[in-house]
Amino acid sequence: MMMQKDKSMELILMNNDMFIKRGNGKLTVSYGESLLLNINPDKNSFDRTIDDDALLKKKRENNFLILLLNNFVKRCYRYKVLIEEGYFFILCDKDGYVIEIIANDQLNEDFKKLQFREGISLRLEDSGTNAVNIAMEYKSLAQLYGKDHYCDLFKNWYCTAMPITDHYSKEIVAYLDISRIKIPSIKEQSFTLKNIAIYLEKCISCRSENMSFIGGEIDDTDKLILSSLVRNGVRKVVMDEVGISDRALRNHLNKLGILFDADNDIKIIMTATNIGIIDTHGNIL
């Protein structure tokens, strides 16, 4: 089956300048696993997905990273232009499930026809050999041309994927892919992806370090108070929204003030935002 598809493999794993081409044992294993798992190489739509509740849970667990990626990509003119030109970003959680897709309107319409949406799985056992599961397998940057994928589903996709690592905890927390359809722009994609990954990893690692010092001191009520304070700015409204008394609110804010070394509400909010407990819109991260 692999020979019938006659895929000209030019997979590159950027790990210590190692290049893996067709015939490499590791790549053969990936193709062999796709074959043994009885994945249909002619499939033309995505059919493996988690339910809405499971997806919502995954998005909540990765809310900080999702918002971070969206804010960075959408506020930077360079990346906005790339999206308009037809590049798209796929963010997967550490298990290979898509939790965010950033693309232009035309691509989003095309993706509906393929049933490509949040919640689908890009794991090898569900989608065959592709850039995300290769990056998962070798913990490194992976590049696949359209004809290099196991399934025809990706035949026109030029994909570059890499792990996103929390260097403080030394754990991979997600996988990010940048792709283009019908246009081979692998080299440009690699530079773009690495630049974005550096920014994401710096923010994630900084947040983890900060949260390791104060995480145990912050409870759910504190987070609700901080969220409401950002959105409303008035303590009376915060009391009504969170459902606590004036005395309880003052106790929580006094605790946060001591914890953050902040002597007023504005400084408390600024510190909570910088640490990554909430964002500037009041979303709890």
C-alpha positions, -999 to +999 in steps of 0.1 A: +000+000+000+028+024+008+046+015-024+014+020-044+011+055-031+047+061-042+053+089-016+085+108-022+096+113+014+115+144+024+107+145+061+131+167+081+135+166+118+155+196+130+172+178+159+210+182+161+209+189+123+195+154+117+177+148+085+155+118+080+147+110+044+129+082+027+142+048+037+151+059+072+141+032+097+121+055+120+100+068+091+094+033+079+081+025+113+057+054+112+043+043+078+042+007+090+022+016+121-003+035+099-006+004+078-009-020+107-036+001+123-056-003+091-058+034+085-074+041+051-048+060+030-075+072+007-096+088+034-107+124+025-123+136+057-114+137+094-134+112+114-118+110+148-129+135+173-137+139+210-171+151+223-179+187+232-175+181+270-140+166+265-130+194+242-142+221+266-121+205+293-090+204+272-095+241+261-099+251+297-067+233+307-049+251+279-067+284+281-035+304+289-017+290+258-047+294+235-052+331+245-014+337+243-012+323+208-042+342+195-031+375+211+004+372+197-006+361+162-035+385+157-018+416+171+013+412+149+009+426+114+033+401+099+013+371+111-020+386+102-008+390+067+004+354+066-031+342+077-047+364+050-023+348+024-035+313+033-012+301+061-030+286+091-020+275+126-031+243+144-026+241+181-028+206+196-027+196+232+001+173+245-021+143+235-024+154+198-060+167+199-067+200+181-077+227+205-074+258+183-073+266+146-064+300+133-072+305+096-088+329+072-125+328+064-121+309+031-100+281+047-125+279+076-152+272+050-130+246+033-122+229+066-160+224+073-161+202+042-132+181+055-148+180+090-115+195+102-123+213+135-114+216+171-115+183+188-102+161+160-072+139+166-039+142+147-024+112+165-009+086+142-036+060+151-063+084+140-049+104+110-019+084+098+016+098+094+015+136+096+037+165+109+021+167+144+024+130+153+060+129+139+068+159+162+052+140+190+072+109+183+106+125+180+100+155+203+114+178+176+105+200+146+090+180+117+083+191+081+061+172+057+053+179+020+018+171+008+028+138-009+048+128+022+017+122+043+002+087+047-034+098+039-046+116+008-065+138+033-032+158+035-021+154-001-019+192-007-009+202+028+027+215+035+031+212+072+056+222+098+051+212+135+071+213+167+066+208+204+059+237+228+079+231+260+075+245+294+112+248+302+106+254+339+088+221+344+108+205+315+076+191+300+061+193+266+027+210+270+014+213+234+023+210+197+020+239+172+017+234+134+019+260+107+007+249+073-001+260+037-022+242+012-009+237-024+020+260-019+054+245-007+068+271+017+084+248+042+115+269+048+096+300+056+072+281+078+101+268+099+114+303+106+080+316+115+071+286+137+104+288+157+099+325+163+064+320+177+075+289+197+103+309+214+078+335+225+052+310+237+078+290+256+092+320+273+058+331+285+048+296+296+080+290+315+078+323+332+042+317+342+050+283+356+079+297+377+057+324+391+028+301+398+051+276+416+056+303+442+020+315+446-002+288+431-010+271+463-020+304+479-046+313+452-080+297+455-110+298+431-126+327+449-094+348+445-095+341+407-132+351+404-125+383+423-096+391+401-116+384+370-145+405+381-122+434+393-106+436+358-140+436+341-159+459+364-133+479+384-157+485+413-156+466+445-194+468+450-200+451+416-174+425+424-192+417+457-225+412+439-210+392+410-189+369+431-215+367+459-194+376+489-196+402+517-176+434+519-155+420+547-148+388+528-138+408+497-114+429+518-098+398+533-092+383+499-077+415+485-056+420+516-042+385+511-035+391+474-019+425+482+005+408+506+012+380+482+018+403+453+035+430+473+008+454+459-008+482+479-039+489+457-064+471+435-047+483+402-013+469+412-030+436+423-046+433+389-014+442+370+005+416+390-021+389+385-021+396+347+017+395+345+019+363+364-008+347+341-037+342+365-060+363+344-057+381+311-064+418+304-100+410+296-106+392+329-105+357+315-092+332+341-062+314+327 
